[in-house]
Amino acid sequence: MRDGIKGWIDLVSRLVTSSYCEEALRQLRRLSIYDYFFIHKNPKAVDTEHYLFRYVRRKEADFIKNKNIIYSINPYGTYWTTMYTDDPMTAKCLLALDYEPEFRVGGIPIDAVPRKGIIYQGIVKPKKDPISGIILPGGAWEIVLKVPVFIIYMVDLTTKTKII
């Protein structure tokens, strides 16, 4: 099993195109959920466990920059992850996003979020990219919040510069 995990970690670390996402999903199906968490040894994605991040596009980043707050209009809540990465393609694949994010918001200490505000915790499920049709593997830890979060830190993933 360890060889399978090492191979999967190597595969994820090469995530440079969506075609790698399909192979990552095939590999993931061979692993148990417990063993899957070893992917976070991938140098492009680290599970911080204690901090929340959100990966967003420019429109949401502009709103956050102006208001210093995140409070989604999504009726299910605002999606966050404990995964830290500077690589937009890694974020897209492991979070199964419809878009390649331009900004990373956070890390917000998870202890700073009221427990009653957390309405879901789990693993991002695989999904098909609506544009390319490629399967995005998911697999990062996700947390859904129903409370606003004040933002004190945001990074542009293209230039790797701090915005807030």
VOBA-1610 file (N, C-alpha, C; in pm, whole numbers, padded with zeros to 5 digits, always signed):
BEGIN
Met+00082-00120+00000Met+00000+00000+00000Met+00086+00126+00000Arg+00199+00123+00075Arg+00285+00241+00081Arg+00338+00280-00057Asp+00371+00180-00141Asp+00419+00211-00275Asp+00312+00283-00355Gly+00186+00240-00337Gly+00075+00308-00404Gly+00061+00451-00358Ile+00079+00474-00229Ile+00069+00609-00173Ile+00183+00694-00226Lys+00306+00640-00223Lys+00420+00716-00273Lys+00399+00752-00420Gly+00351+00657-00497Gly+00326+00685-00638Gly+00220+00792-00656Trp+00119+00788-00571Trp+00013+00889-00581Trp+00065+01025-00542Ile+00149+01030-00437Ile+00209+01158-00396Ile+00292+01214-00510Asp+00373+01128-00574Asp+00454+01174-00687Asp+00366+01225-00799Leu+00256+01156-00822Leu+00165+01196-00928Leu+00104+01333-00901Val+00057+01353-00779Val-00004+01481-00744Val+00099+01593-00753Ser+00222+01565-00716Ser+00324+01670-00721Ser+00355+01712-00864Arg+00313+01633-00963Arg+00332+01669-01103Arg+00208+01731-01165Leu+00115+01775-01082Leu-00009+01832-01136Leu+00021+01963-01210Val+00035+01952-01337Val+00059+02072-01417Val-00047+02086-01526Thr-00116+01979-01557Thr-00226+01985-01652Thr-00342+01902-01598Ser-00460+01927-01649Ser-00578+01854-01605Ser-00570+01705-01637Ser-00492+01667-01738Ser-00483+01525-01771Ser-00425+01446-01654Tyr-00339+01506-01575Tyr-00287+01439-01456Tyr-00398+01415-01355Cys-00500+01502-01353Cys-00610+01487-01257Cys-00682+01354-01276Glu-00705+01314-01401Glu-00774+01188-01426Glu-00693+01069-01372Glu-00563+01070-01396Glu-00480+00962-01346Glu-00476+00964-01193Ala-00472+01082-01134Ala-00473+01092-00988Ala-00600+01030-00932Leu-00714+01053-00998Leu-00839+00996-00951Leu-00835+00843-00959Arg-00780+00789-01068Arg-00768+00642-01080Arg-00683+00586-00966Gln-00574+00656-00935Gln-00488+00611-00825Gln-00560+00623-00691Leu-00635+00731-00673Leu-00706+00754-00548Leu-00805+00643-00519Arg-00870+00591-00621Arg-00970+00486-00602Arg-00908+00360-00542Arg-00776+00344-00556Arg-00707+00226-00502Arg-00669+00243-00355Leu-00681+00363-00302Leu-00636+00391-00166Leu-00754+00406-00070Ser-00730+00376+00056Ser-00833+00401+00157Ser-00830+00551+00191Ile-00937+00601+00250Ile-00943+00742+00289Ile-00831+00773+00388Tyr-00804+00683+00481Tyr-00697+00707+00579Tyr-00564+00729+00509Asp-00530+00638+00419Asp-00402+00649+00349Asp-00399+00770+00256Tyr-00514+00813+00211Tyr-00521+00926+00119Tyr-00462+01052+00180Phe-00470+01066+00311Phe-00419+01188+00373Phe-00269+01203+00359Phe-00200+01097+00319Phe-00057+01108+00296Phe-00027+01199+00177Ile-00124+01233+00096Ile-00098+01323-00017Ile-00049+01457+00033His-00079+01490+00155His-00040+01621+00205His+00110+01634+00230Lys+00184+01527+00203Lys+00329+01539+00204Lys+00377+01596+00071Asn+00283+01612-00021Asn+00312+01671-00151Asn+00364+01813-00130Pro+00479+01849-00188Pro+00533+01983-00165Pro+00445+02096-00220Lys+00352+02063-00311Lys+00266+02168-00365Lys+00139+02188-00282Ala+00108+02096-00191Ala-00011+02108-00109Ala+00015+02050+00029Val-00011+02129+00132Val+00012+02087+00269Val-00117+02103+00348Asp-00155+02001+00425Asp-00271+02013+00512Asp-00225+02074+00643Thr-00265+02196+00670Thr-00221+02267+00789Thr-00293+02218+00914Glu-00412+02162+00899Glu-00497+02113+01007Glu-00551+02222+01098His-00477+02330+01121His-00517+02431+01218His-00553+02566+01157Tyr-00545+02577+01023Tyr-00574+02704+00957Tyr-00668+02682+00839Leu-00753+02781+00816Leu-00849+02775+00705Leu-00805+02868+00593Phe-00822+02819+00470Phe-00790+02897+00350Phe-00907+02889+00254Arg-00917+02991+00169Arg-01016+02993+00063Arg-00943+03036-00063Tyr-00972+02970-00176Tyr-00908+02998-00304Tyr-01012+03061-00395Val-00988+03186-00438Val-01093+03264-00504Val-01045+03328-00634Arg-01144+03378-00711Arg-01119+03455-00833Arg-01110+03603-00800Arg-01076+03680-00900Arg-01055+03824-00881Arg-01179+03896-00827Lys-01298+03864-00877Lys-01419+03936-00833Lys-01439+03921-00683Glu-01427+03799-00633Glu-01442+03778-00489Glu-01326+03841-00413Ala-01206+03833-00469Ala-01089+03894-00404Ala-01107+04045-00391Asp-01162+04109-00493Asp-01186+04254-00486Asp-01286+04288-00376Phe-01392+04208-00365Phe-01491+04228-00259Phe-01425+04214-00121Ile-01344+04109-00106Ile-01277+04085+00022Ile-01182+04199+00055Lys-01110+04245-00046Lys-01015+04355-00025Lys-01086+04482+00020Asn-01203+04509-00036Asn-01279+04629+00001Asn-01349+04617+00136Lys-01398+04498+00168Lys-01480+04480+00290Lys-01407+04410+00404Asn-01295+04344+00375Asn-01220+04264+00473Asn-01305+04157+00540Ile-01399+04102+00466Ile-01487+04000+00522Ile-01526+03901+00413Ile-01549+03777+00453Ile-01606+03677+00362Ile-01735+03629+00425Tyr-01839+03641+00349Tyr-01967+03585+00389Tyr-02040+03551+00260Ser-02042+03426+00227Ser-02094+03381+00098Ser-02244+03401+00086Ile-02289+03426-00037Ile-02433+03430-00064Ile-02483+03290-00098Asn-02392+03194-00102Asn-02429+03054-00125Asn-02518+03009-00009Pro-02638+02956-00036Pro-02728+02917+00074Pro-02673+02804+00161Tyr-02574+02729+00111Tyr-02515+02620+00189Tyr-02406+02668+00282Gly-02354+02786+00260Gly-02245+02839+00342Gly-02122+02868+00259Thr-02015+02904+00327Thr-01889+02939+00261Thr-01791+02823+00277Tyr-01735+02778+00166Tyr-01643+02665+00166Tyr-01500+02711+00195Trp-01436+02642+00288Trp-01298+02666+00327Trp-01224+02533+00322Thr-01092+02539+00329Thr-01011+02417+00334Thr-00894+02439+00428Thr-00839+02330+00479Thr-00717+02338+00559Thr-00594+02320+00470Met-00616+02302+00340Met-00506+02282+00245Met-00440+02415+00211Tyr-00308+02416+00219Tyr-00229+02533+00182Tyr-00151+02500+00055Thr-00163+02587-00045Thr-00083+02572-00167Thr-00064+02708-00233Asp+00045+02722-00305Asp+00070+02841-00387Asp+00043+02811-00533Asp+00006+02688-00564Asp-00010+02645-00702Asp-00159+02641-00740Pro-00204+02728-00830Pro-00346+02733-00867Pro-00400+02601-00923Met-00320+02528-01002Met-00368+02403-01059Met-00387+02296-00951Thr-00299+02292-00854Thr-00314+02199-00743Thr-00442+02231-00666Ala-00467+02360-00641Ala-00591+02400-00572Ala-00713+02358-00652Lys-00710+02383-00783Lys-00824+02346-00868Lys-00852+02197-00861Cys-00747+02115-00871Cys-00765+01970-00873Cys-00807+01914-00738Leu-00737+01950-00631Leu-00766+01892-00500Leu-00893+01948-00436Leu-00937+02066-00481Leu-01063+02123-00431Leu-01177+02104-00531Ala-01148+02043-00646Ala-01245+02018-00752Ala-01321+02147-00788Leu-01245+02253-00813Leu-01303+02383-00846Leu-01334+02392-00995Asp-01434+02472-01030Asp-01470+02496-01170Asp-01374+02595-01236Tyr-01289+02656-01158Tyr-01201+02762-01208Tyr-01062+02744-01147Glu-00964+02807-01209Glu-00830+02809-01153Glu-00820+02934-01066Pro-00805+02919-00934Pro-00808+03036-00845Pro-00690+03129-00868Glu-00715+03257-00843Glu-00611+03358-00858Glu-00555+03404-00725Phe-00632+03382-00617Phe-00592+03432-00486Phe-00616+03327-00377Arg-00528+03329-00275Arg-00548+03247-00156Arg-00579+03342-00041Val-00687+03316+00029Val-00727+03397+00142Val-00702+03317+00270Gly-00646+03381+00371Gly-00619+03314+00498Gly-00471+03294+00514Gly-00430+03224+00614Gly-00495+03133+00702Gly-00557+03194+00827Ile-00676+03153+00842Ile-00754+03189+00960Ile-00739+03074+01060Pro-00697+03103+01184Pro-00688+02994+01281Pro-00826+02928+01299Ile-00830+02798+01286Ile-00958+02728+01296Ile-01021+02748+01433Asp-00938+02769+01535Asp-00990+02792+01670Asp-01061+02926+01682Ala-01038+03017+01587Ala-01104+03148+01590Ala-01247+03143+01536Val-01284+03031+01476Val-01418+03015+01420Val-01509+02951+01524Pro-01624+03012+01553Pro-01716+02950+01650Pro-01760+02812+01601Arg-01755+02713+01689Arg-01793+02576+01652Arg-01934+02568+01596Lys-02025+02650+01646Lys-02163+02647+01595Lys-02169+02699+01451Gly-02067+02771+01407Gly-02063+02821+01270Gly-02019+02718+01168Ile-01962+02606+01214Ile-01918+02499+01124Ile-02036+02406+01101Ile-02083+02401+00974Ile-02200+02317+00946Ile-02164+02188+00873Tyr-02041+02177+00825Tyr-01999+02054+00757Tyr-01847+02046+00757Gln-01795+01924+00774Gln-01654+01895+00758Gln-01643+01763+00682Gly-01558+01758+00583Gly-01543+01635+00507Gly-01437+01648+00401Ile-01436+01553+00311Ile-01337+01550+00203Ile-01404+01590+00073Val-01337+01676-00004Val-01389+01720-00133Val-01406+01598-00223Lys-01524+01584-00279Lys-01553+01471-00368Lys-01509+01502-00511Pro-01471+01400-00586Pro-01434+01422-00727Pro-01551+01480-00805Lys-01520+01558-00907Lys-01626+01607-00995Lys-01569+01639-01132Lys-01658+01642-01228Lys-01619+01668-01367Lys-01608+01819-01390Asp-01497+01861-01449Asp-01478+02001-01484Asp-01577+02035-01595Pro-01665+02135-01576Pro-01766+02165-01677Pro-01709+02217-01809Ile-01589+02271-01806Ile-01530+02328-01928Ile-01453+02221-02006Ser-01361+02151-01938Ser-01276+02056-02008Ser-01333+01914-02011Gly-01424+01883-01918Gly-01479+01749-01909Gly-01388+01652-01834Ile-01273+01700-01788Ile-01177+01618-01713Ile-01229+01598-01571Ile-01206+01480-01514Ile-01243+01453-01376Ile-01140+01516-01283Leu-01185+01602-01193Leu-01099+01661-01091Leu-01107+01573-00967Pro-00994+01529-00911Pro-00996+01427-00807Pro-01049+01471-00672Gly-01043+01601-00639Gly-01082+01641-00505Gly-00984+01583-00405Gly-01032+01560-00283Gly-00950+01494-00183Gly-00900+01582-00071Ala-00904+01714-00087Ala-00862+01803+00022Ala-00971+01806+00129Trp-00934+01844+00248Trp-01030+01858+00357Trp-01108+01988+00334Glu-01240+01984+00350Glu-01321+02105+00334Glu-01408+02125+00457Ile-01433+02251+00486Ile-01517+02291+00598Ile-01611+02398+00547Val-01740+02385+00580Val-01839+02484+00538Val-01881+02565+00660Leu-01873+02698+00646Leu-01907+02788+00756Leu-02033+02867+00725Lys-02112+02893+00826Lys-02232+02978+00814Lys-02214+03109+00889Val-02090+03144+00917Val-02062+03269+00990Val-01966+03353+00906Pro-01975+03486+00916Pro-01879+03570+00844Pro-01740+03557+00904Val-01639+03572+00821Val-01500+03563+00865Val-01429+03691+00822Phe-01364+03756+00917Phe-01288+03876+00886Phe-01151+03836+00835Ile-01108+03901+00726Ile-00986+03864+00656Ile-00875+03962+00685Ile-00759+03908+00720Ile-00644+03995+00742Ile-00527+03959+00651Tyr-00546+03856+00565Tyr-00435+03813+00481Tyr-00487+03753+00351Met-00434+03800+00237Met-00470+03746+00107Met-00347+03755+00016Val-00323+03648-00065Val-00206+03641-00152Val-00251+03621-00297Asp-00190+03697-00388Asp-00210+03678-00531Asp-00127+03557-00573Leu-00191+03450-00621Leu-00119+03327-00654Leu-00036+03340-00781Thr-00065+03439-00863Thr+00012+03459-00985Thr+00146+03524-00956Thr+00144+03628-00876Thr+00267+03703-00845Thr+00329+03663-00712Lys+00254+03585-00633Lys+00298+03541-00499Lys+00321+03660-00405Thr+00239+03765-00423Thr+00252+03884-00339Thr+00132+03897-00247Lys+00158+03956-00131Lys+00053+03978-00033Lys-00034+04096-00079Ile-00167+04077-00074Ile-00262+04181-00114Ile-00315+04253+00009Ile-00355+04175+00108Ile-00404+04231+00235Ile-00309+04185+00342
//
